[in-house]
Amino acid sequence: MKKLLFPLLALLAVSCSPQVYSLILDVRQPSQSGLDLARKSMAIVTMETPDSTFDRNAASAMARVLEQDYFGGDEVVQMYRVPSADSVSLDLMHSLVMDTDADVVFLLSSTIGMPDDKARLPLRTILNVYDSMGEDKVHGFKGSAFLTPKDGTSDLSDEAEKVGSRIATRFLSTWKTESFSLYYFDDFNSSSWEKALKLAYENKFGKAIDVWTQFVKGGTALKRAAASYNIAMAFYLLEDYEMAAKWLDMADSLENLSLSQGLRKRIKSRLEK
């Protein structure tokens, strides 16, 4: 989640009704591949082929790029090797998910041909991807390029890293600027409501939830509903859509809030992907 602008107060008449703050944020969207990889564990598998060393180097570079985008640079994308297979089936990808215990499995296989008259090596790469939390199908991607070994050597490690990094870009997050609304009350607890909004502005949604939780425990039904709605929005922005739905259900059970329907549509859209 990327912060863009300080929240703007939508001024309403001072009353028992809540006021509304608007947060303008960049929100993570599915990758260019069409796959939504946020909050999913990943593994990259290579086959034992004559060109498996190249694939392992490419997979390592690919893992680093994905880790930087989805995991803050933590080294959490695991890499595995499997025997070569003539074809890739849905059953094979199912078994790789079981073996790796990853939500998303990338299966990388490359073939390097003989050099042409310019000493370039033709490369053909096939990447199969299976998202166990998405559509039950194997997504196939193919690519080709020419490799140029280091002068006087057969070392292709630098070329492999370039290829792996290039492949990974197809699976990086895209971003969309959106506006999100949060409730606020100008009452004797206004300092706490303001504190939660400031934390949300700083992308500290977990800490903002801690503040709003105190308002769920007591007070009028309207304030408990507004706090529950805010918590639902925070979980949505944390990309935990199931928790967001649970908190929004609680808000709706307490009060009919005008902003609830819009958030409900957003959560439903994410859960259906």
ZITA-V306369 format. One line per field, one symbol per residue. ss: DSSP state (H for helix, E for strand, L for the rest). phi: phi as a letter, one per 30 degrees, with the letter a starting at -180 (. if undefined). burial: # if it has 24 or more other ideal C-beta (glycine too) atoms within 12 Angstrom, else .. Layout:
ss = ???
phi = ???
burial = ???
This chain:
ss = LEEEEEEEEELLLLLLLLEEEEEEEEEEELLLLLLLLLLLLEEEEEEELLLHHHHHHHHHHHHHHHHHHHLLLLLLLEEEEEELLLLLLHHHHHHHHHHHLLLEEEEEEEEEEEELLLLLEEEEEEEEEEELLLLLLLEEEEEEEEELLLLLLLLLHHHHHHHHHHHHHLLLLEEEEEEEEEEELLLLLHHHHHHHHHHHHLLLHHHHHHHHHHHHLLLLHHHHHHHHHHHHHHHHHLLLHHHHHHHHHHHHHHLLLLLHHHHHHHHHHHHLL
phi = .cdcbddcdddbddadddcbccccbdcdcedddjdccdibdbbccccdbecddedddddddddddddddcbijddbddbbbbddbdbccddddedddddchcdbccccbbbcdddddciccdcbbbbcbbcdccddacccbbabaccbddeibcdcddddddddddddddcddcbbdbcbcbdaccbdceddddedddddddicddddeeddeddddajddddddddddededdddddicdddeddddeddddcadcddddddedddeddddd
burial = #.....#..........######.#.#####.#.####.########.#.##.##############.##......######.....#...##..##..#.###########........#.#.########.#...##.#...#.#........#..##########.####....#.#######.....##..######...#..##.##..##..#..####################.###.##.###.##.#.##..##.##..#..#
